[in-house]
Amino acid sequence: MSIDPNILIVIAVLVVLLATASLVAGWVNRSWSWPAFVALSMGLVILGYLHIAVMPGGLAPDDVPMAFIHVAALVLN
């Protein structure tokens, strides 16, 4: 059984956004957050894996909003 690629896209994008916000906050306070750096790396690795191995033809720019819509429809249905 495989996980839906749209769910992975949503998880990876949210992890990357939250980790980036944490790294920027740490940069402002001059204290680096290693867990945020690891989370950012993991999110980017998941997105890279999806781009190279899972999605046929790679990720297109409109795949990310469509993934959020698909996951919202899964949750609301």
mmCIF file of the N, C-alpha and C atoms, coordinates in Angstrom:
data_MODEL
# 
_entry.id   MODEL 
# 
loop_
_atom_site.group_PDB 
_atom_site.id 
_atom_site.type_symbol 
_atom_site.label_atom_id 
_atom_site.label_alt_id 
_atom_site.label_comp_id 
_atom_site.label_asym_id 
_atom_site.label_entity_id 
_atom_site.label_seq_id 
_atom_site.pdbx_PDB_ins_code 
_atom_site.Cartn_x 
_atom_site.Cartn_y 
_atom_site.Cartn_z 
_atom_site.occupancy 
_atom_site.B_iso_or_equiv 
_atom_site.pdbx_formal_charge 
_atom_site.auth_seq_id 
_atom_site.auth_comp_id 
_atom_site.auth_asym_id 
_atom_site.auth_atom_id 
_atom_site.pdbx_PDB_model_num 
ATOM 1   N N  . MET A 1 1  ? 0.846   -1.183 0.000   1.00 0.00 ? 1  MET A N  1 
ATOM 2   C CA . MET A 1 1  ? 0.000   0.000  0.000   1.00 0.00 ? 1  MET A CA 1 
ATOM 3   C C  . MET A 1 1  ? 0.888   1.242  0.000   1.00 0.00 ? 1  MET A C  1 
ATOM 4   N N  . SER A 1 2  ? 0.555   2.156  -0.847  1.00 0.00 ? 2  SER A N  1 
ATOM 5   C CA . SER A 1 2  ? 1.365   3.360  -1.012  1.00 0.00 ? 2  SER A CA 1 
ATOM 6   C C  . SER A 1 2  ? 0.560   4.585  -0.575  1.00 0.00 ? 2  SER A C  1 
ATOM 7   N N  . ILE A 1 3  ? 1.260   5.576  -0.086  1.00 0.00 ? 3  ILE A N  1 
ATOM 8   C CA . ILE A 1 3  ? 0.600   6.814  0.328   1.00 0.00 ? 3  ILE A CA 1 
ATOM 9   C C  . ILE A 1 3  ? 0.354   7.683  -0.906  1.00 0.00 ? 3  ILE A C  1 
ATOM 10  N N  . ASP A 1 4  ? -0.726  8.421  -0.874  1.00 0.00 ? 4  ASP A N  1 
ATOM 11  C CA . ASP A 1 4  ? -1.096  9.301  -1.983  1.00 0.00 ? 4  ASP A CA 1 
ATOM 12  C C  . ASP A 1 4  ? -0.037  10.392 -2.148  1.00 0.00 ? 4  ASP A C  1 
ATOM 13  N N  . PRO A 1 5  ? 0.470   10.610 -3.368  1.00 0.00 ? 5  PRO A N  1 
ATOM 14  C CA . PRO A 1 5  ? 1.493   11.649 -3.564  1.00 0.00 ? 5  PRO A CA 1 
ATOM 15  C C  . PRO A 1 5  ? 1.010   13.048 -3.192  1.00 0.00 ? 5  PRO A C  1 
ATOM 16  N N  . ASN A 1 6  ? -0.282  13.305 -3.326  1.00 0.00 ? 6  ASN A N  1 
ATOM 17  C CA . ASN A 1 6  ? -0.798  14.627 -2.958  1.00 0.00 ? 6  ASN A CA 1 
ATOM 18  C C  . ASN A 1 6  ? -0.660  14.883 -1.459  1.00 0.00 ? 6  ASN A C  1 
ATOM 19  N N  . ILE A 1 7  ? -0.859  13.850 -0.663  1.00 0.00 ? 7  ILE A N  1 
ATOM 20  C CA . ILE A 1 7  ? -0.686  13.998 0.787   1.00 0.00 ? 7  ILE A CA 1 
ATOM 21  C C  . ILE A 1 7  ? 0.780   14.263 1.109   1.00 0.00 ? 7  ILE A C  1 
ATOM 22  N N  . LEU A 1 8  ? 1.683   13.570 0.423   1.00 0.00 ? 8  LEU A N  1 
ATOM 23  C CA . LEU A 1 8  ? 3.114   13.820 0.636   1.00 0.00 ? 8  LEU A CA 1 
ATOM 24  C C  . LEU A 1 8  ? 3.511   15.238 0.233   1.00 0.00 ? 8  LEU A C  1 
ATOM 25  N N  . ILE A 1 9  ? 2.938   15.739 -0.856  1.00 0.00 ? 9  ILE A N  1 
ATOM 26  C CA . ILE A 1 9  ? 3.234   17.113 -1.287  1.00 0.00 ? 9  ILE A CA 1 
ATOM 27  C C  . ILE A 1 9  ? 2.804   18.098 -0.207  1.00 0.00 ? 9  ILE A C  1 
ATOM 28  N N  . VAL A 1 10 ? 1.600   17.916 0.321   1.00 0.00 ? 10 VAL A N  1 
ATOM 29  C CA . VAL A 1 10 ? 1.087   18.838 1.343   1.00 0.00 ? 10 VAL A CA 1 
ATOM 30  C C  . VAL A 1 10 ? 1.942   18.773 2.603   1.00 0.00 ? 10 VAL A C  1 
ATOM 31  N N  . ILE A 1 11 ? 2.283   17.576 3.047   1.00 0.00 ? 11 ILE A N  1 
ATOM 32  C CA . ILE A 1 11 ? 3.118   17.436 4.243   1.00 0.00 ? 11 ILE A CA 1 
ATOM 33  C C  . ILE A 1 11 ? 4.482   18.088 4.023   1.00 0.00 ? 11 ILE A C  1 
ATOM 34  N N  . ALA A 1 12 ? 5.111   17.813 2.885   1.00 0.00 ? 12 ALA A N  1 
ATOM 35  C CA . ALA A 1 12 ? 6.445   18.354 2.613   1.00 0.00 ? 12 ALA A CA 1 
ATOM 36  C C  . ALA A 1 12 ? 6.421   19.876 2.523   1.00 0.00 ? 12 ALA A C  1 
ATOM 37  N N  . VAL A 1 13 ? 5.428   20.424 1.857   1.00 0.00 ? 13 VAL A N  1 
ATOM 38  C CA . VAL A 1 13 ? 5.346   21.891 1.723   1.00 0.00 ? 13 VAL A CA 1 
ATOM 39  C C  . VAL A 1 13 ? 5.132   22.542 3.082   1.00 0.00 ? 13 VAL A C  1 
ATOM 40  N N  . LEU A 1 14 ? 4.259   21.969 3.905   1.00 0.00 ? 14 LEU A N  1 
ATOM 41  C CA . LEU A 1 14 ? 4.029   22.545 5.239   1.00 0.00 ? 14 LEU A CA 1 
ATOM 42  C C  . LEU A 1 14 ? 5.273   22.451 6.114   1.00 0.00 ? 14 LEU A C  1 
ATOM 43  N N  . VAL A 1 15 ? 5.981   21.333 6.041   1.00 0.00 ? 15 VAL A N  1 
ATOM 44  C CA . VAL A 1 15 ? 7.216   21.181 6.821   1.00 0.00 ? 15 VAL A CA 1 
ATOM 45  C C  . VAL A 1 15 ? 8.257   22.195 6.361   1.00 0.00 ? 15 VAL A C  1 
ATOM 46  N N  . VAL A 1 16 ? 8.402   22.364 5.045   1.00 0.00 ? 16 VAL A N  1 
ATOM 47  C CA . VAL A 1 16 ? 9.382   23.325 4.523   1.00 0.00 ? 16 VAL A CA 1 
ATOM 48  C C  . VAL A 1 16 ? 9.022   24.748 4.950   1.00 0.00 ? 16 VAL A C  1 
ATOM 49  N N  . LEU A 1 17 ? 7.752   25.105 4.868   1.00 0.00 ? 17 LEU A N  1 
ATOM 50  C CA . LEU A 1 17 ? 7.345   26.463 5.256   1.00 0.00 ? 17 LEU A CA 1 
ATOM 51  C C  . LEU A 1 17 ? 7.570   26.721 6.749   1.00 0.00 ? 17 LEU A C  1 
ATOM 52  N N  . LEU A 1 18 ? 7.185   25.779 7.596   1.00 0.00 ? 18 LEU A N  1 
ATOM 53  C CA . LEU A 1 18 ? 7.366   25.974 9.038   1.00 0.00 ? 18 LEU A CA 1 
ATOM 54  C C  . LEU A 1 18 ? 8.842   25.967 9.433   1.00 0.00 ? 18 LEU A C  1 
ATOM 55  N N  . ALA A 1 19 ? 9.633   25.108 8.805   1.00 0.00 ? 19 ALA A N  1 
ATOM 56  C CA . ALA A 1 19 ? 11.059  25.074 9.114   1.00 0.00 ? 19 ALA A CA 1 
ATOM 57  C C  . ALA A 1 19 ? 11.749  26.350 8.645   1.00 0.00 ? 19 ALA A C  1 
ATOM 58  N N  . THR A 1 20 ? 11.339  26.856 7.495   1.00 0.00 ? 20 THR A N  1 
ATOM 59  C CA . THR A 1 20 ? 11.918  28.116 7.008   1.00 0.00 ? 20 THR A CA 1 
ATOM 60  C C  . THR A 1 20 ? 11.584  29.263 7.953   1.00 0.00 ? 20 THR A C  1 
ATOM 61  N N  . ALA A 1 21 ? 10.347  29.309 8.418   1.00 0.00 ? 21 ALA A N  1 
ATOM 62  C CA . ALA A 1 21 ? 9.968   30.357 9.376   1.00 0.00 ? 21 ALA A CA 1 
ATOM 63  C C  . ALA A 1 21 ? 10.776  30.238 10.662  1.00 0.00 ? 21 ALA A C  1 
ATOM 64  N N  . SER A 1 22 ? 10.997  29.020 11.113  1.00 0.00 ? 22 SER A N  1 
ATOM 65  C CA . SER A 1 22 ? 11.789  28.815 12.329  1.00 0.00 ? 22 SER A CA 1 
ATOM 66  C C  . SER A 1 22 ? 13.241  29.221 12.120  1.00 0.00 ? 22 SER A C  1 
ATOM 67  N N  . LEU A 1 23 ? 13.797  28.901 10.953  1.00 0.00 ? 23 LEU A N  1 
ATOM 68  C CA . LEU A 1 23 ? 15.185  29.295 10.679  1.00 0.00 ? 23 LEU A CA 1 
ATOM 69  C C  . LEU A 1 23 ? 15.333  30.806 10.571  1.00 0.00 ? 23 LEU A C  1 
ATOM 70  N N  . VAL A 1 24 ? 14.354  31.469 9.979   1.00 0.00 ? 24 VAL A N  1 
ATOM 71  C CA . VAL A 1 24 ? 14.413  32.936 9.885   1.00 0.00 ? 24 VAL A CA 1 
ATOM 72  C C  . VAL A 1 24 ? 14.309  33.554 11.276  1.00 0.00 ? 24 VAL A C  1 
ATOM 73  N N  . ALA A 1 25 ? 13.428  33.011 12.113  1.00 0.00 ? 25 ALA A N  1 
ATOM 74  C CA . ALA A 1 25 ? 13.318  33.520 13.486  1.00 0.00 ? 25 ALA A CA 1 
ATOM 75  C C  . ALA A 1 25 ? 14.608  33.286 14.255  1.00 0.00 ? 25 ALA A C  1 
ATOM 76  N N  . GLY A 1 26 ? 15.232  32.136 14.046  1.00 0.00 ? 26 GLY A N  1 
ATOM 77  C CA . GLY A 1 26 ? 16.514  31.867 14.699  1.00 0.00 ? 26 GLY A CA 1 
ATOM 78  C C  . GLY A 1 26 ? 17.616  32.770 14.190  1.00 0.00 ? 26 GLY A C  1 
ATOM 79  N N  . TRP A 1 27 ? 17.581  33.085 12.907  1.00 0.00 ? 27 TRP A N  1 
ATOM 80  C CA . TRP A 1 27 ? 18.582  33.982 12.325  1.00 0.00 ? 27 TRP A CA 1 
ATOM 81  C C  . TRP A 1 27 ? 18.448  35.384 12.919  1.00 0.00 ? 27 TRP A C  1 
ATOM 82  N N  . VAL A 1 28 ? 17.211  35.831 13.130  1.00 0.00 ? 28 VAL A N  1 
ATOM 83  C CA . VAL A 1 28 ? 16.984  37.151 13.714  1.00 0.00 ? 28 VAL A CA 1 
ATOM 84  C C  . VAL A 1 28 ? 17.492  37.173 15.156  1.00 0.00 ? 28 VAL A C  1 
ATOM 85  N N  . ASN A 1 29 ? 17.274  36.079 15.891  1.00 0.00 ? 29 ASN A N  1 
ATOM 86  C CA . ASN A 1 29 ? 17.710  36.010 17.289  1.00 0.00 ? 29 ASN A CA 1 
ATOM 87  C C  . ASN A 1 29 ? 19.159  35.561 17.441  1.00 0.00 ? 29 ASN A C  1 
ATOM 88  N N  . ARG A 1 30 ? 19.810  35.288 16.336  1.00 0.00 ? 30 ARG A N  1 
ATOM 89  C CA . ARG A 1 30 ? 21.193  34.803 16.296  1.00 0.00 ? 30 ARG A CA 1 
ATOM 90  C C  . ARG A 1 30 ? 21.369  33.503 17.087  1.00 0.00 ? 30 ARG A C  1 
ATOM 91  N N  . SER A 1 31 ? 20.383  32.617 16.945  1.00 0.00 ? 31 SER A N  1 
ATOM 92  C CA . SER A 1 31 ? 20.488  31.278 17.530  1.00 0.00 ? 31 SER A CA 1 
ATOM 93  C C  . SER A 1 31 ? 19.955  30.294 16.498  1.00 0.00 ? 31 SER A C  1 
ATOM 94  N N  . TRP A 1 32 ? 20.812  29.371 16.067  1.00 0.00 ? 32 TRP A N  1 
ATOM 95  C CA . TRP A 1 32 ? 20.437  28.450 15.004  1.00 0.00 ? 32 TRP A CA 1 
ATOM 96  C C  . TRP A 1 32 ? 19.698  27.259 15.580  1.00 0.00 ? 32 TRP A C  1 
ATOM 97  N N  . SER A 1 33 ? 18.661  26.858 14.930  1.00 0.00 ? 33 SER A N  1 
ATOM 98  C CA . SER A 1 33 ? 17.854  25.732 15.358  1.00 0.00 ? 33 SER A CA 1 
ATOM 99  C C  . SER A 1 33 ? 18.177  24.527 14.468  1.00 0.00 ? 33 SER A C  1 
ATOM 100 N N  . TRP A 1 34 ? 18.894  23.558 15.029  1.00 0.00 ? 34 TRP A N  1 
ATOM 101 C CA . TRP A 1 34 ? 19.247  22.366 14.253  1.00 0.00 ? 34 TRP A CA 1 
ATOM 102 C C  . TRP A 1 34 ? 18.039  21.525 13.898  1.00 0.00 ? 34 TRP A C  1 
ATOM 103 N N  . PRO A 1 35 ? 17.055  21.360 14.782  1.00 0.00 ? 35 PRO A N  1 
ATOM 104 C CA . PRO A 1 35 ? 15.867  20.604 14.365  1.00 0.00 ? 35 PRO A CA 1 
ATOM 105 C C  . PRO A 1 35 ? 15.136  21.248 13.176  1.00 0.00 ? 35 PRO A C  1 
ATOM 106 N N  . ALA A 1 36 ? 15.122  22.581 13.133  1.00 0.00 ? 36 ALA A N  1 
ATOM 107 C CA . ALA A 1 36 ? 14.494  23.256 11.995  1.00 0.00 ? 36 ALA A CA 1 
ATOM 108 C C  . ALA A 1 36 ? 15.293  23.008 10.723  1.00 0.00 ? 36 ALA A C  1 
ATOM 109 N N  . PHE A 1 37 ? 16.610  22.983 10.822  1.00 0.00 ? 37 PHE A N  1 
ATOM 110 C CA . PHE A 1 37 ? 17.448  22.701 9.655   1.00 0.00 ? 37 PHE A CA 1 
ATOM 111 C C  . PHE A 1 37 ? 17.227  21.267 9.169   1.00 0.00 ? 37 PHE A C  1 
ATOM 112 N N  . VAL A 1 38 ? 17.119  20.337 10.106  1.00 0.00 ? 38 VAL A N  1 
ATOM 113 C CA . VAL A 1 38 ? 16.868  18.937 9.739   1.00 0.00 ? 38 VAL A CA 1 
ATOM 114 C C  . VAL A 1 38 ? 15.483  18.798 9.103   1.00 0.00 ? 38 VAL A C  1 
ATOM 115 N N  . ALA A 1 39 ? 14.484  19.476 9.655   1.00 0.00 ? 39 ALA A N  1 
ATOM 116 C CA . ALA A 1 39 ? 13.134  19.422 9.099   1.00 0.00 ? 39 ALA A CA 1 
ATOM 117 C C  . ALA A 1 39 ? 13.098  20.022 7.694   1.00 0.00 ? 39 ALA A C  1 
ATOM 118 N N  . LEU A 1 40 ? 13.799  21.135 7.497   1.00 0.00 ? 40 LEU A N  1 
ATOM 119 C CA . LEU A 1 40 ? 13.869  21.735 6.168   1.00 0.00 ? 40 LEU A CA 1 
ATOM 120 C C  . LEU A 1 40 ? 14.523  20.775 5.185   1.00 0.00 ? 40 LEU A C  1 
ATOM 121 N N  . SER A 1 41 ? 15.591  20.143 5.595   1.00 0.00 ? 41 SER A N  1 
ATOM 122 C CA . SER A 1 41 ? 16.278  19.185 4.724   1.00 0.00 ? 41 SER A CA 1 
ATOM 123 C C  . SER A 1 41 ? 15.365  18.009 4.384   1.00 0.00 ? 41 SER A C  1 
ATOM 124 N N  . MET A 1 42 ? 14.660  17.489 5.368   1.00 0.00 ? 42 MET A N  1 
ATOM 125 C CA . MET A 1 42 ? 13.771  16.362 5.120   1.00 0.00 ? 42 MET A CA 1 
ATOM 126 C C  . MET A 1 42 ? 12.620  16.744 4.191   1.00 0.00 ? 42 MET A C  1 
ATOM 127 N N  . GLY A 1 43 ? 12.058  17.915 4.383   1.00 0.00 ? 43 GLY A N  1 
ATOM 128 C CA . GLY A 1 43 ? 10.986  18.378 3.503   1.00 0.00 ? 43 GLY A CA 1 
ATOM 129 C C  . GLY A 1 43 ? 11.456  18.537 2.074   1.00 0.00 ? 43 GLY A C  1 
ATOM 130 N N  . LEU A 1 44 ? 12.659  19.084 1.897   1.00 0.00 ? 44 LEU A N  1 
ATOM 131 C CA . LEU A 1 44 ? 13.195  19.252 0.549   1.00 0.00 ? 44 LEU A CA 1 
ATOM 132 C C  . LEU A 1 44 ? 13.535  17.911 -0.086  1.00 0.00 ? 44 LEU A C  1 
ATOM 133 N N  . VAL A 1 45 ? 14.006  16.958 0.716   1.00 0.00 ? 45 VAL A N  1 
ATOM 134 C CA . VAL A 1 45 ? 14.292  15.616 0.193   1.00 0.00 ? 45 VAL A CA 1 
ATOM 135 C C  . VAL A 1 45 ? 12.998  14.939 -0.262  1.00 0.00 ? 45 VAL A C  1 
ATOM 136 N N  . ILE A 1 46 ? 11.927  15.085 0.514   1.00 0.00 ? 46 ILE A N  1 
ATOM 137 C CA . ILE A 1 46 ? 10.647  14.494 0.117   1.00 0.00 ? 46 ILE A CA 1 
ATOM 138 C C  . ILE A 1 46 ? 10.147  15.129 -1.178  1.00 0.00 ? 46 ILE A C  1 
ATOM 139 N N  . LEU A 1 47 ? 10.253  16.450 -1.298  1.00 0.00 ? 47 LEU A N  1 
ATOM 140 C CA . LEU A 1 47 ? 9.839   17.106 -2.534  1.00 0.00 ? 47 LEU A CA 1 
ATOM 141 C C  . LEU A 1 47 ? 10.702  16.670 -3.713  1.00 0.00 ? 47 LEU A C  1 
ATOM 142 N N  . GLY A 1 48 ? 11.993  16.517 -3.486  1.00 0.00 ? 48 GLY A N  1 
ATOM 143 C CA . GLY A 1 48 ? 12.873  16.029 -4.548  1.00 0.00 ? 48 GLY A CA 1 
ATOM 144 C C  . GLY A 1 48 ? 12.525  14.614 -4.970  1.00 0.00 ? 48 GLY A C  1 
ATOM 145 N N  . TYR A 1 49 ? 12.241  13.753 -3.989  1.00 0.00 ? 49 TYR A N  1 
ATOM 146 C CA . TYR A 1 49 ? 11.837  12.378 -4.290  1.00 0.00 ? 49 TYR A CA 1 
ATOM 147 C C  . TYR A 1 49 ? 10.548  12.369 -5.111  1.00 0.00 ? 49 TYR A C  1 
ATOM 148 N N  . LEU A 1 50 ? 9.590   13.199 -4.726  1.00 0.00 ? 50 LEU A N  1 
ATOM 149 C CA . LEU A 1 50 ? 8.341   13.268 -5.474  1.00 0.00 ? 50 LEU A CA 1 
ATOM 150 C C  . LEU A 1 50 ? 8.581   13.764 -6.892  1.00 0.00 ? 50 LEU A C  1 
ATOM 151 N N  . HIS A 1 51 ? 9.443   14.742 -7.037  1.00 0.00 ? 51 HIS A N  1 
ATOM 152 C CA . HIS A 1 51 ? 9.728   15.313 -8.356  1.00 0.00 ? 51 HIS A CA 1 
ATOM 153 C C  . HIS A 1 51 ? 10.414  14.304 -9.262  1.00 0.00 ? 51 HIS A C  1 
ATOM 154 N N  . ILE A 1 52 ? 11.347  13.539 -8.717  1.00 0.00 ? 52 ILE A N  1 
ATOM 155 C CA . ILE A 1 52 ? 12.146  12.633 -9.543  1.00 0.00 ? 52 ILE A CA 1 
ATOM 156 C C  . ILE A 1 52 ? 11.468  11.283 -9.739  1.00 0.00 ? 52 ILE A C  1 
ATOM 157 N N  . ALA A 1 53 ? 10.959  10.688 -8.666  1.00 0.00 ? 53 ALA A N  1 
ATOM 158 C CA . ALA A 1 53 ? 10.560  9.281  -8.740  1.00 0.00 ? 53 ALA A CA 1 
ATOM 159 C C  . ALA A 1 53 ? 9.054   9.039  -8.809  1.00 0.00 ? 53 ALA A C  1 
ATOM 160 N N  . VAL A 1 54 ? 8.252   9.895  -8.221  1.00 0.00 ? 54 VAL A N  1 
ATOM 161 C CA . VAL A 1 54 ? 6.841   9.556  -8.072  1.00 0.00 ? 54 VAL A CA 1 
ATOM 162 C C  . VAL A 1 54 ? 5.959   10.187 -9.139  1.00 0.00 ? 54 VAL A C  1 
ATOM 163 N N  . MET A 1 55 ? 6.111   11.478 -9.342  1.00 0.00 ? 55 MET A N  1 
ATOM 164 C CA . MET A 1 55 ? 5.238   12.182 -10.278 1.00 0.00 ? 55 MET A CA 1 
ATOM 165 C C  . MET A 1 55 ? 5.723   11.970 -11.713 1.00 0.00 ? 55 MET A C  1 
ATOM 166 N N  . PRO A 1 56 ? 4.831   11.531 -12.608 1.00 0.00 ? 56 PRO A N  1 
ATOM 167 C CA . PRO A 1 56 ? 5.257   11.376 -14.004 1.00 0.00 ? 56 PRO A CA 1 
ATOM 168 C C  . PRO A 1 56 ? 5.533   12.738 -14.638 1.00 0.00 ? 56 PRO A C  1 
ATOM 169 N N  . GLY A 1 57 ? 6.732   12.927 -15.132 1.00 0.00 ? 57 GLY A N  1 
ATOM 170 C CA . GLY A 1 57 ? 7.116   14.205 -15.725 1.00 0.00 ? 57 GLY A CA 1 
ATOM 171 C C  . GLY A 1 57 ? 7.566   15.233 -14.709 1.00 0.00 ? 57 GLY A C  1 
ATOM 172 N N  . GLY A 1 58 ? 7.641   14.877 -13.450 1.00 0.00 ? 58 GLY A N  1 
ATOM 173 C CA . GLY A 1 58 ? 8.085   15.814 -12.414 1.00 0.00 ? 58 GLY A CA 1 
ATOM 174 C C  . GLY A 1 58 ? 6.950   16.686 -11.914 1.00 0.00 ? 58 GLY A C  1 
ATOM 175 N N  . LEU A 1 59 ? 7.241   17.456 -10.880 1.00 0.00 ? 59 LEU A N  1 
ATOM 176 C CA . LEU A 1 59 ? 6.249   18.363 -10.308 1.00 0.00 ? 59 LEU A CA 1 
ATOM 177 C C  . LEU A 1 59 ? 6.118   19.609 -11.182 1.00 0.00 ? 59 LEU A C  1 
ATOM 178 N N  . ALA A 1 60 ? 4.909   19.977 -11.483 1.00 0.00 ? 60 ALA A N  1 
ATOM 179 C CA . ALA A 1 60 ? 4.629   21.219 -12.211 1.00 0.00 ? 60 ALA A CA 1 
ATOM 180 C C  . ALA A 1 60 ? 4.227   22.276 -11.180 1.00 0.00 ? 60 ALA A C  1 
ATOM 181 N N  . PRO A 1 61 ? 4.318   23.557 -11.538 1.00 0.00 ? 61 PRO A N  1 
ATOM 182 C CA . PRO A 1 61 ? 3.959   24.600 -10.574 1.00 0.00 ? 61 PRO A CA 1 
ATOM 183 C C  . PRO A 1 61 ? 2.512   24.517 -10.075 1.00 0.00 ? 61 PRO A C  1 
ATOM 184 N N  . ASP A 1 62 ? 1.604   24.019 -10.891 1.00 0.00 ? 62 ASP A N  1 
ATOM 185 C CA . ASP A 1 62 ? 0.217   23.948 -10.441 1.00 0.00 ? 62 ASP A CA 1 
ATOM 186 C C  . ASP A 1 62 ? -0.104  22.657 -9.687  1.00 0.00 ? 62 ASP A C  1 
ATOM 187 N N  . ASP A 1 63 ? 0.874   21.777 -9.512  1.00 0.00 ? 63 ASP A N  1 
ATOM 188 C CA . ASP A 1 63 ? 0.645   20.545 -8.746  1.00 0.00 ? 63 ASP A CA 1 
ATOM 189 C C  . ASP A 1 63 ? 0.482   20.816 -7.254  1.00 0.00 ? 63 ASP A C  1 
ATOM 190 N N  . VAL A 1 64 ? 1.158   21.825 -6.745  1.00 0.00 ? 64 VAL A N  1 
ATOM 191 C CA . VAL A 1 64 ? 1.098   22.104 -5.301  1.00 0.00 ? 64 VAL A CA 1 
ATOM 192 C C  . VAL A 1 64 ? -0.287  22.620 -4.895  1.00 0.00 ? 64 VAL A C  1 
ATOM 193 N N  . PRO A 1 65 ? -0.859  23.635 -5.560  1.00 0.00 ? 65 PRO A N  1 
ATOM 194 C CA . PRO A 1 65 ? -2.209  24.045 -5.150  1.00 0.00 ? 65 PRO A CA 1 
ATOM 195 C C  . PRO A 1 65 ? -3.250  22.955 -5.383  1.00 0.00 ? 65 PRO A C  1 
ATOM 196 N N  . MET A 1 66 ? -3.089  22.186 -6.455  1.00 0.00 ? 66 MET A N  1 
ATOM 197 C CA . MET A 1 66 ? -4.026  21.097 -6.718  1.00 0.00 ? 66 MET A CA 1 
ATOM 198 C C  . MET A 1 66 ? -3.929  20.018 -5.641  1.00 0.00 ? 66 MET A C  1 
ATOM 199 N N  . ALA A 1 67 ? -2.726  19.795 -5.114  1.00 0.00 ? 67 ALA A N  1 
ATOM 200 C CA . ALA A 1 67 ? -2.558  18.824 -4.027  1.00 0.00 ? 67 ALA A CA 1 
ATOM 201 C C  . ALA A 1 67 ? -3.281  19.306 -2.771  1.00 0.00 ? 67 ALA A C  1 
ATOM 202 N N  . PHE A 1 68 ? -3.177  20.596 -2.461  1.00 0.00 ? 68 PHE A N  1 
ATOM 203 C CA . PHE A 1 68 ? -3.892  21.130 -1.298  1.00 0.00 ? 68 PHE A CA 1 
ATOM 204 C C  . PHE A 1 68 ? -5.399  21.002 -1.477  1.00 0.00 ? 68 PHE A C  1 
ATOM 205 N N  . ILE A 1 69 ? -5.891  21.260 -2.685  1.00 0.00 ? 69 ILE A N  1 
ATOM 206 C CA . ILE A 1 69 ? -7.323  21.119 -2.956  1.00 0.00 ? 69 ILE A CA 1 
ATOM 207 C C  . ILE A 1 69 ? -7.747  19.663 -2.828  1.00 0.00 ? 69 ILE A C  1 
ATOM 208 N N  . HIS A 1 70 ? -6.929  18.762 -3.355  1.00 0.00 ? 70 HIS A N  1 
ATOM 209 C CA . HIS A 1 70 ? -7.246  17.335 -3.273  1.00 0.00 ? 70 HIS A CA 1 
ATOM 210 C C  . HIS A 1 70 ? -7.287  16.849 -1.821  1.00 0.00 ? 70 HIS A C  1 
ATOM 211 N N  . VAL A 1 71 ? -6.329  17.266 -1.027  1.00 0.00 ? 71 VAL A N  1 
ATOM 212 C CA . VAL A 1 71 ? -6.299  16.847 0.383   1.00 0.00 ? 71 VAL A CA 1 
ATOM 213 C C  . VAL A 1 71 ? -7.478  17.476 1.152   1.00 0.00 ? 71 VAL A C  1 
ATOM 214 N N  . ALA A 1 72 ? -7.803  18.719 0.855   1.00 0.00 ? 72 ALA A N  1 
ATOM 215 C CA . ALA A 1 72 ? -8.957  19.339 1.504   1.00 0.00 ? 72 ALA A CA 1 
ATOM 216 C C  . ALA A 1 72 ? -10.245 18.597 1.122   1.00 0.00 ? 72 ALA A C  1 
ATOM 217 N N  . ALA A 1 73 ? -10.341 18.177 -0.126  1.00 0.00 ? 73 ALA A N  1 
ATOM 218 C CA . ALA A 1 73 ? -11.533 17.414 -0.558  1.00 0.00 ? 73 ALA A CA 1 
ATOM 219 C C  . ALA A 1 73 ? -11.577 16.057 0.132   1.00 0.00 ? 73 ALA A C  1 
ATOM 220 N N  . LEU A 1 74 ? -10.409 15.418 0.328   1.00 0.00 ? 74 LEU A N  1 
ATOM 221 C CA . LEU A 1 74 ? -10.374 14.151 1.050   1.00 0.00 ? 74 LEU A CA 1 
ATOM 222 C C  . LEU A 1 74 ? -10.840 14.323 2.499   1.00 0.00 ? 74 LEU A C  1 
ATOM 223 N N  . VAL A 1 75 ? -10.416 15.408 3.121   1.00 0.00 ? 75 VAL A N  1 
ATOM 224 C CA . VAL A 1 75 ? -10.770 15.638 4.520   1.00 0.00 ? 75 VAL A CA 1 
ATOM 225 C C  . VAL A 1 75 ? -12.259 15.993 4.646   1.00 0.00 ? 75 VAL A C  1 
ATOM 226 N N  . LEU A 1 76 ? -12.757 16.801 3.736   1.00 0.00 ? 76 LEU A N  1 
ATOM 227 C CA . LEU A 1 76 ? -14.136 17.258 3.832   1.00 0.00 ? 76 LEU A CA 1 
ATOM 228 C C  . LEU A 1 76 ? -15.155 16.227 3.328   1.00 0.00 ? 76 LEU A C  1 
ATOM 229 N N  . ASN A 1 77 ? -14.693 15.271 2.552   1.00 0.00 ? 77 ASN A N  1 
ATOM 230 C CA . ASN A 1 77 ? -15.621 14.291 1.988   1.00 0.00 ? 77 ASN A CA 1 
ATOM 231 C C  . ASN A 1 77 ? -15.954 13.226 2.960   1.00 0.00 ? 77 ASN A C  1 
# 
